[in-house]
Amino acid sequence: MPVLAVSWTYIADNFFSDIVLRGVWMTLQLSVIGMAFGIALGTLFALGRVARAAPVRAVALAYIWFFRGTPLLVQVVFWFFALPQAWPSWAPWDGQLSPWQAGILALAINEGAYMTEIVRAGIQSVDPGQLEAARSLGMTYRLAMRRIILPQALRVIIPPTGNEFIAMLKNSSLVSLISVSELFLVAKLQYSSTLRYFEWLIIASGWYLILTTLGSFFQSWLEYRYGAASYGPSARRRWLAFGARD
């Protein structure tokens, strides 16, 4: 195999190429949509975790146990390849998802398991007397959660949620296994055909660093906006934290 000299000019010429920007856009789509559904699922199951009914708590715990305990890569493969095989033969739909749909589903459901515990911790950080006071004023449990508890819990929820989104930006590369044309798959196809591994991995890494840095700035702004910075390091310092899960 011939050894190609590293070309920084090649990197500069392709860094903003159409194919790379399409991959970046797909990575953003996967991350934002997956995170939005993950937050929704996490909030729903977090309410189940703190519910009084034991069966509801059991369902929420089973969800967390399974989807936090199995690798995301396995879940991506399951939703795309295994679901059609397991789907009932009598059902009108064959169970086959498009690569994009399977990727979103895997990212969202996996993220929901992590968000469940984050939201639960936020809810339980609020003084229980707040809920009792709201109920004494005639609020229903749902209304009290929406207007009293969850707004206060945001201060605890936002910092780890920002980290989860940054992790999602990087984990989205796993859906390249089912041929979703996100940033890493674009780089992989290009370095496979040109043998310029260094250049294309630098391009992909550069874009991931740009996206995670912007995500960190947005996280810091949210923490400042909602006063969440008081629960951890200064927001001015947090922009350098690239989202490793605790």
C-alpha positions in Angstrom: 0.0 0.0 0.0 1.5 3.4 -1.0 2.1 5.8 1.8 0.5 9.2 1.2 2.0 12.3 2.7 -0.3 14.2 5.0 -1.9 17.1 3.2 -3.3 20.0 5.2 -4.4 21.6 2.0 -6.6 18.6 1.3 -8.1 19.0 4.8 -8.8 22.7 4.2 -10.3 22.0 0.8 -12.7 19.3 2.1 -13.5 20.7 5.6 -16.5 22.7 4.3 -17.3 20.5 1.3 -21.0 19.7 0.6 -20.7 16.0 1.5 -19.2 16.9 4.9 -21.8 19.6 5.7 -24.5 17.1 4.8 -23.0 14.7 7.3 -22.8 17.4 10.0 -26.4 18.3 9.4 -27.4 14.6 9.7 -25.4 14.4 13.0 -27.3 17.5 14.3 -30.6 16.0 13.3 -30.0 12.7 15.0 -28.7 14.5 18.2 -31.4 17.1 18.5 -34.4 14.9 17.7 -33.0 11.9 19.7 -32.4 14.2 22.6 -35.8 15.8 22.4 -37.6 12.4 22.5 -35.1 11.2 25.1 -36.0 14.1 27.4 -39.7 13.5 26.9 -39.3 9.8 27.7 -37.1 10.6 30.6 -39.6 13.0 32.1 -42.4 10.4 31.6 -40.6 7.6 33.3 -39.1 9.8 36.0 -42.7 10.6 37.0 -43.2 6.8 37.0 -40.2 6.4 39.3 -41.6 8.7 41.9 -45.2 7.5 41.5 -47.0 5.9 44.5 -48.2 2.9 42.5 -45.8 0.0 42.7 -46.5 -1.4 39.2 -45.8 2.0 37.7 -42.5 2.2 39.5 -41.6 -1.4 38.4 -42.2 -0.6 34.8 -40.0 2.5 35.0 -37.2 0.5 36.8 -37.4 -2.2 34.2 -37.0 0.3 31.4 -33.9 1.9 33.1 -32.4 -1.5 33.9 -32.6 -2.8 30.3 -31.7 0.2 28.3 -28.9 1.4 30.6 -27.6 -2.1 30.9 -27.2 -3.0 27.3 -24.8 -1.3 24.8 -26.2 1.4 22.6 -24.6 -0.3 19.6 -26.6 -3.5 20.3 -29.8 -1.5 20.5 -29.1 0.2 17.2 -28.6 -3.2 15.5 -31.7 -4.6 17.2 -34.1 -1.9 16.0 -32.9 -2.1 12.4 -32.0 -5.8 11.8 -33.7 -7.8 14.5 -37.1 -6.0 14.9 -38.5 -7.2 11.5 -37.6 -10.8 12.4 -39.3 -10.6 15.8 -42.4 -8.7 14.5 -45.6 -10.7 14.3 -46.2 -12.1 10.8 -49.9 -11.3 11.0 -49.3 -7.6 11.6 -50.0 -5.2 8.7 -46.6 -3.5 9.1 -43.5 -5.7 8.6 -41.6 -4.0 11.4 -38.9 -2.7 9.1 -37.6 0.8 9.9 -35.5 3.0 7.7 -31.9 3.5 8.8 -32.8 7.0 9.9 -35.9 5.9 11.9 -34.0 3.1 13.6 -31.2 5.4 14.5 -33.5 8.0 16.0 -35.4 5.3 17.9 -32.3 3.7 19.3 -30.8 7.1 20.4 -34.0 8.4 21.9 -34.9 5.2 23.9 -31.4 4.8 25.2 -31.1 8.5 26.1 -34.5 8.3 27.8 -33.2 5.8 30.3 -30.4 8.1 31.4 -32.7 11.1 31.4 -35.1 9.3 33.7 -32.6 9.2 36.5 -31.5 12.8 35.9 -35.1 14.1 36.0 -35.9 11.9 39.0 -32.9 13.3 40.9 -34.1 16.8 40.0 -37.6 16.2 41.2 -36.4 14.7 44.5 -34.1 17.6 45.1 -37.1 19.9 45.5 -38.4 20.1 49.1 -41.4 17.7 49.5 -43.2 20.5 51.3 -43.5 22.3 48.0 -45.8 19.6 46.7 -47.7 19.5 49.9 -48.2 23.2 49.8 -49.4 23.1 46.2 -51.9 20.3 47.0 -53.2 22.3 50.0 -53.9 25.2 47.5 -56.1 22.9 45.5 -53.7 22.0 42.7 -53.8 18.6 41.2 -50.7 16.4 41.3 -50.1 17.0 37.5 -50.6 20.7 37.8 -48.3 21.0 40.9 -45.6 19.0 39.0 -45.9 21.2 35.9 -46.0 24.6 37.7 -44.2 24.1 41.0 -41.9 21.1 41.1 -40.4 20.7 37.5 -39.5 24.5 37.2 -37.5 24.2 40.4 -36.0 20.9 39.4 -34.6 22.4 36.2 -31.7 23.9 38.1 -30.5 20.4 38.9 -31.6 18.8 35.6 -29.9 21.2 33.2 -26.1 20.5 33.9 -26.3 16.7 33.4 -28.7 17.1 30.5 -26.2 19.4 28.7 -23.6 16.7 29.2 -26.0 14.1 27.8 -26.5 16.1 24.7 -22.8 16.5 24.1 -22.5 12.7 24.6 -25.3 12.3 22.1 -23.4 14.2 19.5 -20.6 11.7 19.7 -22.8 8.6 20.2 -24.7 9.4 17.0 -21.6 8.1 15.1 -22.8 4.5 16.1 -25.7 4.7 13.7 -23.1 4.6 10.9 -23.3 0.8 11.3 -26.8 0.8 9.8 -25.7 3.2 7.0 -27.1 6.5 8.2 -25.0 9.1 6.4 -23.9 11.1 9.5 -20.5 12.7 9.9 -18.5 9.6 10.7 -19.9 7.5 7.9 -19.1 10.3 5.4 -15.5 10.3 6.7 -15.3 6.5 6.6 -16.5 6.2 3.0 -14.1 8.9 1.9 -11.0 7.6 3.6 -11.9 4.1 2.4 -11.9 5.3 -1.2 -9.0 7.7 -1.1 -6.8 6.0 1.6 -6.4 9.4 3.3 -7.2 8.2 6.7 -5.5 11.0 8.6 -7.1 13.8 6.7 -10.6 12.5 6.9 -10.4 11.6 10.6 -9.0 15.1 11.3 -12.0 16.6 9.3 -14.5 14.4 11.3 -12.7 15.1 14.6 -12.6 18.8 13.9 -16.3 19.0 13.3 -17.1 16.9 16.4 -15.0 19.4 18.4 -16.8 22.3 16.9 -20.3 20.8 17.7 -19.4 19.8 21.2 -17.8 23.2 22.0 -21.0 25.0 20.7 -23.1 22.6 22.8 -21.0 23.4 25.8 -21.5 27.1 25.3 -25.2 26.6 25.0 -25.2 24.5 28.2 -23.4 27.3 30.0 -25.9 29.8 28.8 -28.8 27.7 30.0 -27.2 27.2 33.4 -26.8 30.9 33.7 -30.3 31.6 32.4 -31.9 29.2 34.9 -29.5 29.7 37.8 -28.2 26.1 37.5 -24.6 27.2 37.8 -24.9 27.4 41.6 -25.2 23.6 41.7 -21.7 23.0 40.3 -18.6 24.6 38.8 -18.8 28.2 37.5 -20.6 28.4 34.1 -17.6 30.3 32.8 -15.5 27.2 33.3 -18.0 24.5 32.2 -17.7 25.3 28.5 -14.5 23.2 28.5 -16.3 20.1 29.8 -16.9 18.0 26.7 -19.7 15.9 28.2 -18.2 12.7 29.6 -20.9 10.9 31.5 -20.4 10.7 35.3 
